Amino acid sequence: MRRKLFSYGAFLLAFAMIAAACGDSEPAAPPETVIVTETSIVTETSVVTSVVTETVVAENPLAGTSVTVFGPESSDTEAGAFQAALDLFAAANDMSISYTGARDFSDQINVQVAGGNPPDIGILPQPGKLADFARNGDLVALPDDVTELVQSTTPEGLWSLGNVDGAQYGIPTKADLKSLVWYRPADFAAKGYTVPESWDELNTLTDTMIANGDTPWCVGIDSGGGATGWPFTDWTEDLMLRFYGGDVYDQWVMGPNNGGIGFSDDRVVAVFDAIRNLWDKPAGTYAAGGTIATTLFGDNGPPLQDGTCMMHRQANFFASFFPAETVYGPDGVDVFYFPPVTADIQPVLGGGVFPVAFQDRPEVLAVMEYMATADYANARQRLQKLANGGGADTVSGFLSPHLEADQSLWTPLEQSFLSILAKAELFRFDGSDNMPTPVNAEFWRSATAFVNGDIDAATATANIDANWP
């Protein structure tokens, strides 16, 4: 077990330092340590004791160090808030931490690791990739005290995804609720539409909207890089849960060579076709980029807000892609639960990210430990709300799974997201993110070709199955 290198009391100093930089107060003095030396001399008649007190400047083991962090969050809102939260810790410890976000992170991190030049810390959204890296010896296991912190302050269903063969490598710092449909209640009310409560009702609503001259869906699956296609995988996962339940879903994630089922299973093929049949309805989909495959998933916020389309299925983090002045709730943009097939099964699909350490240096592990704290979660939420407008009702797009985070920092809408995640009777993590990296990557590629109409569902699923180890 490694010795703790710093105190989180220093985190509070960061806020004081920032406040001082913005005001007239003097910068905080460097930390001091009082050293007391006691010397006793024993003679035949007495004991003479001399006490010397000396004040010295304490050594900061993190001072002057630097840490690089690389991850998939690349929007100004998400990447900016993440960097700002890291800056607080860096300022408190006289170090530098630089974050780089890229839409094609999943491709870049593979190249960097293979080339022997990974970042100090990577933010992995895929537990399957995390397990691959860990078993290849690319990652550094967390020290015992950090492992204890992670496992005592986050739900087991999440921290266990960062645990490989009994060692904790990843920290669940961000949770995503994916089973959501974004819409504008006022538009629904004006048109006489009601929120669907089943998959059949959702399809009926889609047809009704088209008949009324409204475009039901905004859809885009472009991510701006090698992960293009992932929104289709989310739809697939949500429908696999809804159509067939948790057991079949788990068998699908397991894969055909490990006692499970493959993509070529008739049930998976049926889900592929169900999605494209919905999206391909004439006048049923708006794609800002011209086609679904060339529309960035985040570009669907403005057309939803201005009424160009009526619905968009996307996770809670989609809030980061609306304009800063967006109003949320009944009087603005709101969400409804992506409906199940039947009321007796109400599944929830989720996701998240896991910081992992590629380098075994004290400063790297110090930053990892910071990201495992409620201090980080609270700072990230405050800063992301500020980036999104800063109002009391601002939805940040960031959810923390930390059990000791200050819940009052999240709006009632966001707290409802957290409540759904916490109370879900049937919860599953993003299935493709739990699959081996080659399978996940081919899922993206073949899904994109399928959406474009270049290949059919049978070919797409066979392509994916060819990549199972």
C-alpha positions as CSV (number, residue, x, y, z in Angstrom):
1,M,0.0,0.0,0.0
2,R,1.4,3.4,-0.9
3,R,1.6,6.2,1.6
4,K,-0.9,9.0,1.1
5,L,1.0,11.9,-0.5
6,F,-1.3,14.9,0.4
7,S,-4.3,16.0,2.3
8,Y,-7.6,16.8,0.7
9,G,-7.8,19.7,3.1
10,A,-5.6,21.3,0.4
11,F,-8.5,21.1,-2.0
12,L,-10.3,23.8,0.1
13,L,-7.2,25.9,-0.3
14,A,-7.7,26.0,-4.0
15,F,-11.0,27.8,-3.7
16,A,-9.3,30.3,-1.4
17,M,-6.5,30.8,-3.9
18,I,-8.9,31.4,-6.7
19,A,-10.9,33.8,-4.6
20,A,-7.7,35.6,-3.7
21,A,-6.7,35.9,-7.3
22,C,-10.0,37.6,-8.0
23,G,-9.9,40.0,-5.1
24,D,-7.4,42.1,-3.1
25,S,-6.4,39.5,-0.5
26,E,-2.8,38.2,-0.3
27,P,-2.0,34.7,-1.6
28,A,-2.0,32.0,1.0
29,A,1.3,31.4,2.7
30,P,3.1,28.2,2.0
31,P,2.3,25.3,4.5
32,E,4.6,25.1,7.5
33,T,5.5,22.3,9.8
34,V,6.6,22.8,13.5
35,I,9.5,20.4,14.4
36,V,10.1,19.9,18.2
37,T,13.4,18.4,19.3
38,E,13.7,17.4,23.0
39,T,17.1,16.5,24.5
40,S,17.6,15.2,28.0
41,I,20.9,15.1,29.9
42,V,21.0,12.9,33.1
43,T,23.5,13.7,35.8
44,E,24.0,12.3,39.2
45,T,21.9,15.0,40.8
46,S,19.4,16.1,38.1
47,V,17.9,15.7,34.7
48,V,18.3,18.7,32.4
49,T,15.9,18.9,29.5
50,S,16.3,21.3,26.5
51,V,13.5,21.8,24.0
52,V,14.2,23.4,20.7
53,T,11.3,24.4,18.4
54,E,11.9,25.1,14.7
55,T,9.5,26.2,12.0
56,V,10.3,25.0,8.5
57,V,8.5,25.1,5.2
58,A,7.0,21.6,4.6
59,E,8.0,19.8,1.4
60,N,5.2,19.4,-1.1
61,P,5.8,16.2,-3.0
62,L,3.6,17.2,-5.9
63,A,5.1,20.7,-6.4
64,G,6.5,21.1,-9.9
65,T,5.1,17.9,-11.3
66,S,2.8,17.5,-14.3
67,V,0.2,15.0,-15.3
68,T,-1.5,14.5,-18.7
69,V,-5.0,13.3,-19.0
70,F,-6.7,12.1,-22.3
71,G,-10.4,11.3,-22.8
72,P,-13.4,11.4,-25.0
73,E,-15.2,14.5,-23.6
74,S,-14.4,17.2,-26.2
75,S,-17.1,19.8,-26.1
76,D,-16.3,23.2,-24.7
77,T,-18.7,22.6,-21.8
78,E,-17.6,19.1,-20.8
79,A,-13.9,19.4,-21.5
80,G,-13.8,22.9,-20.1
81,A,-15.5,21.9,-16.8
82,F,-13.3,18.8,-16.5
83,Q,-10.1,20.9,-17.0
84,A,-11.3,23.5,-14.5
85,A,-12.0,20.8,-11.9
86,L,-8.5,19.5,-12.4
87,D,-7.1,23.0,-12.2
88,L,-8.4,23.4,-8.7
89,F,-6.4,20.4,-7.5
90,A,-3.4,21.5,-9.5
91,A,-3.5,25.0,-8.0
92,A,-3.7,23.6,-4.5
93,N,-0.7,21.4,-5.0
94,D,1.6,23.7,-7.1
95,M,1.5,21.3,-10.1
96,S,0.0,21.2,-13.6
97,I,-2.6,18.9,-15.0
98,S,-3.6,19.1,-18.7
99,Y,-6.6,17.5,-20.2
100,T,-7.1,16.8,-23.9
101,G,-10.4,15.6,-25.3
102,A,-10.9,14.0,-28.7
103,R,-14.0,12.6,-30.4
104,D,-11.8,9.8,-31.9
105,F,-10.4,9.0,-28.4
106,S,-11.1,5.3,-28.8
107,D,-8.9,5.1,-31.9
108,Q,-6.2,7.3,-30.6
109,I,-5.8,5.6,-27.2
110,N,-5.3,2.2,-28.9
111,V,-2.5,3.7,-31.1
112,Q,-0.9,5.5,-28.2
113,V,-0.9,2.4,-26.0
114,A,0.4,0.2,-28.8
115,G,3.1,2.7,-29.5
116,G,4.3,2.9,-25.9
117,N,3.3,6.5,-25.4
118,P,0.0,6.6,-23.6
119,P,-1.1,9.5,-21.4
120,D,-0.5,9.5,-17.7
121,I,-4.3,9.0,-17.2
122,G,-6.9,7.8,-19.7
123,I,-10.6,8.3,-19.3
124,L,-12.1,5.1,-20.6
125,P,-15.8,4.8,-21.4
126,Q,-15.5,1.1,-22.2
127,P,-15.0,-1.4,-19.4
128,G,-14.2,-4.0,-22.0
129,K,-11.3,-1.9,-23.3
130,L,-10.2,-1.3,-19.6
131,A,-10.1,-5.1,-19.0
132,D,-8.1,-5.6,-22.2
133,F,-5.5,-3.0,-21.2
134,A,-5.3,-4.3,-17.6
135,R,-4.7,-7.9,-18.7
136,N,-2.1,-6.8,-21.2
137,G,-0.2,-5.1,-18.3
138,D,-0.7,-1.5,-19.6
139,L,-2.5,-0.2,-16.5
140,V,-1.4,0.5,-12.9
141,A,-3.7,-0.9,-10.2
142,L,-4.9,1.6,-7.6
143,P,-3.3,1.6,-4.2
144,D,-5.2,-0.2,-1.4
145,D,-6.4,3.1,0.2
146,V,-7.7,4.4,-3.1
147,T,-9.4,1.1,-3.8
148,E,-11.1,1.2,-0.4
149,L,-12.2,4.8,-1.1
150,V,-13.7,3.9,-4.5
151,Q,-15.5,0.8,-3.3
152,S,-17.0,2.5,-0.3
153,T,-18.3,5.6,-2.1
154,T,-19.7,4.3,-5.4
155,P,-22.3,1.6,-6.2
156,E,-20.8,-1.9,-6.6
157,G,-22.5,-2.2,-9.9
158,L,-20.3,0.5,-11.2
159,W,-17.0,0.1,-9.4
160,S,-17.0,-3.6,-10.2
161,L,-16.7,-2.6,-13.9
162,G,-13.3,-1.1,-13.2
163,N,-12.1,-4.2,-11.3
164,V,-10.2,-6.8,-13.2
165,D,-9.3,-10.1,-11.7
166,G,-9.6,-8.7,-8.2
167,A,-7.6,-5.6,-8.7
168,Q,-9.2,-2.1,-9.0
169,Y,-8.0,-0.1,-12.0
170,G,-10.8,2.2,-12.9
171,I,-12.7,4.8,-10.9
172,P,-16.4,5.5,-11.9
173,T,-16.4,9.3,-12.0
174,K,-19.4,9.8,-14.3
175,A,-22.6,8.0,-14.8
176,D,-24.9,8.3,-17.7
177,L,-28.6,7.4,-17.9
178,K,-29.3,6.4,-21.5
179,S,-32.9,5.3,-21.6
180,L,-34.3,8.8,-22.2
181,V,-36.1,10.6,-24.9
182,W,-35.8,14.4,-25.1
183,Y,-38.8,16.5,-26.1
184,R,-40.7,19.8,-25.6
185,P,-43.8,19.3,-23.5
186,A,-45.4,22.5,-24.9
187,D,-45.1,21.2,-28.5
188,F,-46.7,17.9,-27.4
189,A,-49.5,19.7,-25.7
190,A,-50.1,22.0,-28.7
191,K,-50.4,19.1,-31.0
192,G,-52.4,16.8,-28.7
193,Y,-49.6,14.3,-28.3
194,T,-49.2,12.2,-25.2
195,V,-46.0,10.6,-23.8
196,P,-45.9,6.9,-25.0
197,E,-45.8,4.3,-22.3
198,S,-44.9,1.3,-24.5
199,W,-42.8,0.5,-27.6
200,D,-46.0,0.0,-29.6
201,E,-47.3,3.4,-28.5
202,L,-44.0,5.0,-29.5
203,N,-44.3,3.6,-33.0
204,T,-48.0,4.7,-33.2
205,L,-47.0,8.2,-32.0
206,T,-44.3,8.3,-34.7
207,D,-46.9,7.5,-37.4
208,T,-49.3,10.1,-36.0
209,M,-46.7,12.8,-36.1
210,I,-45.8,12.1,-39.7
211,A,-49.5,12.1,-40.7
212,N,-49.8,15.6,-39.0
213,G,-46.8,16.9,-40.9
214,D,-44.4,16.8,-38.0
215,T,-41.0,15.2,-38.1
216,P,-40.9,12.8,-35.2
217,W,-37.1,12.1,-34.8
218,C,-33.8,13.9,-34.9
219,V,-31.1,11.3,-35.4
220,G,-27.4,11.5,-35.9
221,I,-24.7,8.8,-35.3
222,D,-21.5,10.6,-36.3
223,S,-19.1,11.2,-33.4
224,G,-16.5,13.1,-35.5
225,G,-14.0,10.2,-35.4
226,G,-13.5,6.5,-35.1
227,A,-16.5,6.0,-32.8
228,T,-19.1,7.0,-35.4
229,G,-22.0,4.6,-35.1
230,W,-22.2,4.4,-31.3
231,P,-25.6,6.0,-31.0
232,F,-27.0,3.1,-33.1
233,T,-25.4,0.7,-30.6
234,D,-27.2,2.5,-27.7
235,W,-30.5,2.1,-29.5
236,T,-29.7,-1.6,-30.0
237,E,-28.8,-2.1,-26.4
238,D,-32.0,-0.4,-25.1
239,L,-34.2,-2.5,-27.4
240,M,-32.4,-5.8,-26.6
241,L,-33.2,-5.1,-22.9
242,R,-36.8,-4.2,-23.7
243,F,-37.5,-7.0,-26.2
244,Y,-35.8,-9.8,-24.4
245,G,-34.8,-8.9,-20.8
246,G,-31.7,-9.0,-18.8
247,D,-30.7,-12.7,-19.2
248,V,-30.7,-12.6,-23.0
249,Y,-28.9,-9.2,-22.9
250,D,-26.2,-10.7,-20.7
251,Q,-25.8,-13.7,-23.1
252,W,-25.4,-11.3,-26.0
253,V,-22.7,-9.3,-24.2
254,M,-20.9,-12.5,-23.3
255,G,-20.6,-13.5,-27.0
256,P,-21.0,-16.8,-28.9
257,N,-17.5,-18.2,-28.0
258,N,-18.1,-17.8,-24.3
259,G,-21.4,-19.6,-23.8
260,G,-23.6,-16.7,-25.0
261,I,-25.2,-15.6,-28.3
262,G,-23.8,-13.8,-31.3
263,F,-25.0,-10.8,-33.2
264,S,-26.3,-13.2,-35.9
265,D,-28.9,-14.5,-33.5
266,D,-32.3,-13.9,-35.0
267,R,-33.2,-11.7,-32.0
268,V,-30.4,-9.3,-32.5
269,V,-31.0,-9.1,-36.3
270,A,-34.7,-8.3,-35.5
271,V,-33.6,-5.4,-33.3
272,F,-31.3,-4.0,-36.1
273,D,-34.2,-4.1,-38.5
274,A,-36.7,-2.6,-35.9
275,I,-34.4,0.5,-35.5
276,R,-33.9,1.1,-39.2
277,N,-37.6,0.5,-39.9
278,L,-38.4,3.3,-37.4
279,W,-35.7,5.7,-38.8
280,D,-36.5,5.0,-42.4
281,K,-40.2,5.9,-42.3
282,P,-40.8,8.6,-45.0
283,A,-40.6,12.1,-43.5
284,G,-39.9,10.4,-40.1
285,T,-36.3,11.6,-39.4
286,Y,-34.4,14.9,-39.5
287,A,-30.7,14.8,-39.9
288,A,-28.9,18.1,-39.7
289,G,-25.9,16.8,-41.6
290,G,-27.9,15.6,-44.6
291,T,-27.8,11.9,-43.6
292,I,-28.0,10.1,-40.3
293,A,-24.4,8.8,-40.6
294,T,-23.0,12.3,-41.3
295,T,-24.9,14.1,-38.6
296,L,-23.0,14.7,-35.4
297,F,-25.1,13.3,-32.5
298,G,-24.7,16.6,-30.6
299,D,-26.1,18.7,-33.4
300,N,-29.6,17.6,-32.7
301,G,-30.1,20.0,-29.8
302,P,-31.1,23.2,-31.7
303,P,-33.5,21.4,-34.2
304,L,-35.3,19.8,-31.3
305,Q,-35.5,23.1,-29.5
306,D,-36.9,25.0,-32.5
307,G,-39.4,22.3,-33.3
308,T,-37.8,21.0,-36.5
309,C,-38.2,17.5,-34.9
310,M,-40.3,16.4,-31.9
311,M,-38.1,13.8,-30.2
312,H,-34.5,12.7,-29.7
313,R,-33.3,9.6,-27.9
314,Q,-30.1,10.3,-26.1
315,A,-28.5,10.1,-22.6
316,N,-28.6,12.7,-19.9
317,F,-25.3,14.2,-21.1
318,F,-27.1,15.5,-24.2
319,A,-28.0,18.6,-22.0
320,S,-24.5,19.8,-22.8
321,F,-25.4,20.3,-26.4
322,F,-28.3,22.7,-25.9
323,P,-27.7,26.5,-26.0
324,A,-26.8,28.0,-22.6
325,E,-30.1,29.9,-22.4
326,T,-32.1,26.7,-22.7
327,V,-35.0,26.3,-20.2
328,Y,-35.5,22.8,-18.8
329,G,-38.7,21.2,-17.4
330,P,-42.3,21.5,-18.4
331,D,-41.9,25.0,-19.8
332,G,-38.9,24.1,-21.9
333,V,-36.9,21.0,-22.9
334,D,-37.7,17.9,-20.9
335,V,-37.3,14.1,-21.1
336,F,-39.5,11.0,-20.8
337,Y,-38.4,7.4,-20.1
338,F,-37.7,5.4,-23.3
339,P,-40.8,3.2,-23.1
340,P,-40.6,-0.6,-22.5
341,V,-42.4,-3.3,-24.4
342,T,-44.6,-4.1,-21.4
343,A,-45.1,-2.4,-18.1
344,D,-43.9,-5.3,-16.1
345,I,-40.3,-4.9,-17.3
346,Q,-38.9,-1.4,-17.0
347,P,-35.2,-1.7,-17.9
348,V,-32.7,1.0,-17.7
349,L,-29.5,1.3,-19.8
350,G,-26.6,3.3,-18.4
351,G,-23.0,4.1,-19.1
352,G,-20.1,6.0,-17.6
353,V,-16.4,6.7,-17.7
354,F,-13.5,5.3,-15.8
355,P,-10.2,7.1,-15.2
356,V,-7.2,4.7,-15.3
357,A,-3.5,5.2,-14.7
358,F,-1.0,4.2,-17.4
359,Q,1.9,5.5,-15.4
360,D,3.1,4.6,-11.9
361,R,4.2,8.0,-10.5
362,P,3.2,9.6,-7.2
363,E,1.6,12.6,-8.9
364,V,-0.4,10.4,-11.3
365,L,-1.8,8.4,-8.4
366,A,-2.5,11.6,-6.5
367,V,-4.7,12.9,-9.3
368,M,-6.4,9.5,-9.5
369,E,-7.2,9.7,-5.8
370,Y,-8.6,13.2,-6.2
371,M,-11.0,12.1,-8.9
372,A,-12.3,9.4,-6.5
373,T,-13.5,12.0,-4.0
374,A,-16.7,13.9,-3.5
375,D,-14.7,17.1,-3.8
376,Y,-14.0,16.4,-7.4
377,A,-17.6,15.4,-8.1
378,N,-18.9,18.6,-6.6
379,A,-16.4,20.8,-8.3
380,R,-17.1,19.3,-11.7
381,Q,-20.8,19.8,-11.2
382,R,-20.5,23.4,-10.1
383,L,-18.2,24.2,-13.0
384,Q,-20.2,22.4,-15.7
385,K,-23.4,24.2,-14.5
386,L,-21.5,27.4,-14.8
387,A,-20.4,26.5,-18.4
388,N,-24.0,25.8,-19.3
389,G,-25.3,29.1,-18.1
390,G,-24.9,29.0,-14.3
391,G,-28.5,29.4,-13.3
392,A,-30.1,27.5,-10.4
393,D,-32.2,25.5,-12.9
394,T,-29.3,24.8,-15.3
395,V,-28.9,21.2,-16.3
396,S,-25.2,20.4,-16.5
397,G,-25.2,17.1,-18.4
398,F,-22.9,15.6,-15.7
399,L,-24.0,12.9,-13.3
400,S,-21.8,11.7,-10.5
401,P,-22.2,8.2,-9.0
402,H,-20.4,9.3,-5.9
403,L,-22.6,8.5,-2.9
404,E,-21.2,11.4,-0.8
405,A,-21.6,14.1,-3.5
406,D,-23.7,17.2,-2.6
407,Q,-27.1,16.3,-4.2
408,S,-28.3,19.9,-3.8
409,L,-25.9,20.9,-6.6
410,W,-28.1,18.9,-9.1
411,T,-31.4,20.2,-10.3
412,P,-34.6,18.3,-9.6
413,L,-34.5,16.9,-13.2
414,E,-31.0,15.7,-12.7
415,Q,-31.8,14.2,-9.3
416,S,-34.6,12.3,-11.0
417,F,-32.0,10.8,-13.4
418,L,-29.9,9.8,-10.4
419,S,-33.0,8.3,-8.7
420,I,-33.8,6.2,-11.8
421,L,-30.3,4.9,-11.9
422,A,-30.3,4.1,-8.2
423,K,-33.7,2.4,-8.1
424,A,-33.7,0.6,-11.4
425,E,-34.8,-3.0,-10.9
426,L,-33.3,-4.0,-14.3
427,F,-30.2,-2.0,-14.9
428,R,-27.5,-2.9,-17.5
429,F,-24.3,-1.1,-18.4
430,D,-23.8,-0.2,-22.1
431,G,-23.4,-3.6,-23.7
432,S,-21.0,-2.8,-26.5
433,D,-18.7,-1.0,-24.1
434,N,-18.4,-4.3,-22.2
435,M,-17.5,-6.3,-25.3
436,P,-13.9,-6.9,-26.5
437,T,-12.5,-3.9,-28.3
438,P,-12.4,-5.5,-31.8
439,V,-16.1,-6.4,-31.5
440,N,-17.1,-3.0,-30.3
441,A,-15.2,-1.3,-33.1
442,E,-16.8,-3.5,-35.7
443,F,-20.2,-2.8,-34.2
444,W,-19.7,0.9,-34.9
445,R,-18.4,0.3,-38.4
446,S,-21.0,-2.2,-39.5
447,A,-23.8,-0.2,-37.8
448,T,-22.8,2.8,-39.9
449,A,-22.8,0.8,-43.1
450,F,-26.2,-0.7,-42.2
451,V,-27.7,2.7,-41.5
452,N,-26.4,4.0,-44.8
453,G,-28.1,1.1,-46.6
454,D,-24.8,-0.3,-47.8
455,I,-25.3,-3.7,-46.1
456,D,-28.3,-5.5,-44.6
457,A,-28.7,-6.6,-41.0
458,A,-27.6,-10.2,-41.7
459,T,-24.3,-9.0,-43.2
460,A,-23.7,-6.4,-40.5
461,T,-24.2,-8.9,-37.7
462,A,-22.0,-11.5,-39.4
463,N,-19.2,-8.9,-39.8
464,I,-19.4,-8.2,-36.1
465,D,-19.4,-11.8,-35.0
466,A,-16.2,-12.4,-37.0
467,N,-14.4,-10.3,-34.4
468,W,-15.2,-12.3,-31.2
469,P,-12.0,-13.8,-29.6
